């Protein structure tokens, strides 16, 4: 069994913010694979289903970003899973908008949700980094991540979420490179005008 977590902030006022890319990703997975739910469990919203013949629980912590670890830890403990059975979808400032990178372990990179999870579980889990771009200066970061995607960016995010949900079987099979290649091919990041 796997636990797939999307990071974001609860509440409709945050729904389209850049910081909620993780929520957008798992919402797409839940829709595409017909998961049951949500149930309110583990200080979050829990959905259950199957992807490529494997049982999967999808969790959207409702604790706000910096306390995500509590929710994730409770779900892992309930299902008796180890961190290596965990996949976390999250926004990433250090990636260009629309790019996706998958890796196991690593640092939190200033991301409060990852920092919270690392603090209770360690870093040995799969992270699916969804690029949201960078505003240019560190003082601009807070307002940037809590701003909404532009209409053009939202169109791309919808396409990206659809493809990443369709291709989840590759990720479940440990084929991270093939997964990233498929996403880049089927939902290429928009070109940046200079």
N, C-alpha and C positions, 0 to 999 in steps of 0.2 A: 504494500500500500504506500501511497505518496500523499504528502501534504503540500498543496500548492497555495501560496499566500500572495495576495496582492496588497501592496502598501498604499495608503492614502489617508485622507482625513474624512471622517463621517459628516454627513449633512449636505443638503442639496446646494448650499451656497459654495461648496468646494468641488462639486461634481465635475466641472470641466477645467479645473486648475491643472497646471503642469505637474504639480506634486502628486496628483491622483492618477498618473499613468498606470500605476500598478493595479488600482481598482478597475480601470478601464479594461486592462488586459484580462483579468480573471472574470470580469463580467462577460467578455466575449467568449471565453472558454466555457463558462457555465451555459450560455445560450447555445453555442455550437454543439455541445455534447449532451444537451438535454438533462442537465443535473437537477436533482431534487433540492428544494429549499427555497428560501433560506430558513434556517432555524437559528434562534438566538442562543449561541453557546460560546463559551471561552472568551467572553467580552468581545464577541464579534458575530458576524453573519457567516453561517456554515452551510455549504452546499455539498452534496455527495453524488457520486456517479462513477462512470468508468471511461477510461481513455485507452484505446488499444488493448483491451482486455484486462487492464489493471485497475483496481479500486483506487479512487482518488477522492480526497476531501479538499475542498477549496475554502479558504478562510479569508474574510475581509475584516481585520481587526477594527473595532469601533472605539478604540482607546485614544485616538489621535496619535500622530506619527511617533512622538518620542516615547510612548509606552507600548509600542507594538510587541515588544519582546514578551510581555506578560501574557498576551493573548496567544501568541505562537507557542510559548512554552507549555501553556495549559493544554492546547490541542495535541501537541506531540506526546505529552505525558498520558493523556487519555487514550490515544491510539497506540501507545507503547512503541513509538517510532524514535529513531535516532536522527540527529541533525542531517546525516547524509541522505535521509529520505525526504528532505525538505527542499522545495524550490520557491524562491521569492522573486516576484516581478516588482520592479521599482523604477522610478524616474532616475535619470543620471545627467547631471549638469555637464560632465566632462565629455559627453558624447554629442556629436552633432545631431540636430533634430532628425528623428526618423531612423537613426541607426540603432541596431540591437546587438548586444554582445552577451554571450553566456560564459560564465566562469564559475569554478568552485573555489570558495575561500576568497581571501583578500581582505583589504581594509574597508572601513565604512565610507571613506572618501567624503567625510563631512555630512553624510546622510543620517539624520537622526533616527529614522526607522531601522536602518541597518545597525547603527550603533546600539540601539536598544536590544535588538535580537542578539548581536554579538555578545553583549554584556551578560546575557543569561544562558546562551547556548554555545558560545564560541563561534568560530567563523567557518566551520567545515560544512557548508551547504551550498547549493547551486543558486547563483544570482543571475537573473535575467535583467540586464541593464538596458533600459529604454531611453535613448537619447532625447533630451528636451532642449539641447542647446544651452548656451551660457550668455548672460546679459553683458559680459565684458568686465565688470568690476565686482569685487567681493561685497561692496556695500549695496549693490543692486540685487544680490542673490535672493534675499528674503522676499522682497516684493515680486520678483520674477517668478519664483516657484509657486507663489500664491496668486499668480495671474492666470487668466484663462487662455487657452490656445486660441489663435486667430481662426476665423472661419476656414481659411485655406488649410491651416494645420489640423483642424478638426476633421476635415475631409480625409486627409492623409492618415490620421490616427485611426479613423474608422476602418480604412482599408488595411492598415497594419494589424490592427486587433483581429480582424477577420482572418487574415492569413496566419497569424501566429496561433490562433485557435485551431485552424484547419490542420496545421503542421505539428501539433502537439505530440503526435505519435513518435516523431523523430526524437524529440526531447526526452520523452519517457524511455526510449530505447538507448539513451546515452549518446545519441548522435548529434552532439551540440554543433559541430562544424557544418554538418548537412543542414541542420535547422537554420543556422544563421545564413547559409548560402541561399536556401529557399526563400527566406524573408527578404533578403537583398534583391533577389530575382523577381519575386512576385509583388513586392511592395517597396520598390527602391526609394530611398530618401529623396525628397525634393532637391533639385539642384539649387545651390545658393548663388544668387546674382551678386556679382562683385561691385 
